[in-house]
Amino acid sequence: MQLRNITLISTEHKESGKCSSDELHRILETINPDVIFEEETDDDKFQNYYANESSFTSLEIDCIKKYLKNHNIKHIPVDINSNFNYNELDYMFESFNKYDVYKEAIKEHCRLRDKEGFYYLNSEKCIELFDKTKAIEKQLIEFSGVKKNILLRIYTSFHKEHENRENTMLQNILNYSLANDFNQGVFLLGYAHRKSILEKIEKFQSNEEIKLNWKFYTD
């Protein structure tokens, strides 16, 4: 059986500073994947992203479009449609953004992302700052008075949704790997999933019949 290598690259969906589709394209060229797993759902919208030049796009999609111009590879959506209420999500983050301590944590993330790009997004520093931000969010919920129960419900539901999506994406990558030979894959996934997906990969690998050779981009 052919060895299946997969490199996880943590990304951010919008271009800003050194975090750009050109920089991600440069990274892909160094890895030279023959399949790319995308944090997208397999639906009509996904097909339209690549068929219609004027459609919605993201940093990752822009990068993959550039890569496909010179490489005949497969790119596979592995995410699932979300039923999450995004109006509630906006309400939660608007509540957090009223506080300077939260805004400063986000500002520091943006500064490092713009300055260091994918080096930062794939670093321990990014994980540490994300954990710090989550701790701030929990503190803000705890001391939010009459809004506490509402925010806690939204926060808990949001992270359960993340959990379900991550498990499904890993299972979809495994299913593809069982059915298809490839040498080098890349999984493009938002940085907010990095810590939890690393933990899940370790547990996932111990229980499955096929052992994927996971690598983690660190520049």
N, C-alpha and C positions, 0 to 999 in steps of 0.2 A: 504493500500500500504506500502511495506517495506521501511524503511528509508534508503536513499542512502547517505552515507558519502563518501566524496572524499578529500584526503589530497594531496595538491600540494607540491611537493618537487623540489626545484630548483637544477639543476645539471650542470656539465660540462662534455663534451663528451669524454674527454681523462683523463686517470689517471695521477695524479701528487701529490706527497706528501700525505697528509691526505685525499685528494679527490680521493678515490679509490673505486673499485667495492666491496671490502670486507666491507668497512665502510658503503656504501649504502645498502649492504645486511643486515648488522646489524640493520640499521634503518628500513628496510622492516620487519624484524622479530619482531620488537617492535610494528609495526602497524598491522601486520598480515592481509594484504589485500586479498580479494577474486577476485579482478580484478585489472590489472595494465594497465593504458592508456599510450601508448608510443608515443614519438615524432618521429614517423616513418610512412612511406607510405605503404599502403596495396598493395604490388606488389610482383613479383617473387623474387626480391632482399631481401625483408623482410622475405619471407619463407626460403630463402637460409641461412640467418643469423643463423637460429635455426636448420636447417637440416644439414648444412655442418660445421663441427668444424673448418675447415681451412679458412672459409669465413671471409670477413671484419667484424670487431666487434667494439664495443664502450664500454665505461664504463657501460652504462645502460644495454646494451645487455648482457655483461659478468655477471652483477649482476642478471639479470632476469634468465639467464641460471642456475645460482647457486640456486636461489630461487625455480625454477621449479623442481629441483631434489628432494625436500622434500615437495612440495606443489602442489596440483592439482588445478591450477587456470587458468583463462583466461588472456591473455595479448593481448591488442587490439591496433593496429596502428591507430592513429587518424589524422596524418598529411596528406598533399597533395603534389604531385610532383611539383617541382619548375621549372619554365622556365627561371629563372634568369641566366644571363651570368656571370659565376663565374670567367672568365678571367678578366672581368671588375671589379669584386669585389676584386680580387687580386691586380689589378692596384691601386684601391682606397686605400686599406690598406697599400700597399707598399709606396704610397705617404705620408700617415700619419706617417709611421714608420721612415721617414727621419728626424723627429723632436724630439728632446730630451724631450720636455714637454709631448708628446704623449707616448713615450717609458717609461717614468717614471711612468705615470698613469697605464700603462699595467703591468709594473714591480711590482707596489704596489699591484695590484689585484692578480698577481701570487703568491706573497709572502704570502698574507693573505689566499689565497686558499690552498696553500701547508701546511701552519701552522695550519689553523683552519678547513679546509675541508668544510663539509656541514653546519656547524654552521655559517660560514661566508657567503657561497653562499645563505643562506636563511635569511640573516640579513638586517637590514636597512643600515648598513655600506656598504654592497655590492651594494645596490640600489644607495646610495649616490655617490659611486665611479664610478658606471656605468654612472650616470647622468653627473658627472664631465668629464668623458671621451667623452661622446657625445657632451658636450659643447666645448671641445677642438677640436673635429672633425669639428664642425660647424665653429669655428674660423679659423681653418686651410684652410677650403674650401673658406671662405670669402676672405682670403688674399693669395690665391694661384695663382693670376695673370692669365696668359693665360689658365691655366688648370681649372679655377673656374667653367665654364659652364659644362665641362665634369664631374668633380667630383660632382657637385651639381645634375646633372642628374642621375648619378649612385647612389648617396646617397639617393635621393628622391625615386627612383625606388626600392631600397633595403628595405627601411622602409615601403613602400606600400606593398611589398611582405610579410614582417613580419606581417603587419596588417591583410592581407587577410588570412595568415596561422593561426594566432591566432583565428580569428573569426570562421574559418572552424573547427579547432580542438575543440573549445568549442561546436560548433553545433554538431559535431560527438559524443562527449561525451554525450551531451543531448539526441541525437537520440538513442544511446545505452542504456541510463538510462531509457528512455521511454519504450523500448522493453524488458528489462531484469531486474530482481530483483537481487540486491546484497546489502550487508551490508556495506562493507568497500572497497573503491577503492583508488588507488594512481595514480596521474598524474605526470610522470617524464618529466620535461621540462627544457631546458637550461636556465641558470640564466639571460641571456640577455632579456628574455621575462617576467621576474618576475613582474616588476612594471606595465607594460601595461596589463598583463593578470589579475592582481589583480583588476585593474580598470574595465576591461571588464567583469569580473565575477560579479561584483556589478551591472553593467548595465544589463547584461544578465539575472540575476536572477529576476529582477523586471518585466521582460516582458514575462516570460515563465510559462507554465502551471504546470510544475513540479519544486519543490524547492529542489535543491540538497544542502546538508549540507556540504559546503566547509570548510575545515580546512587548515591551512598553517603551514607547518613544521618549527619549530624554535629551535629544539633540546631542 
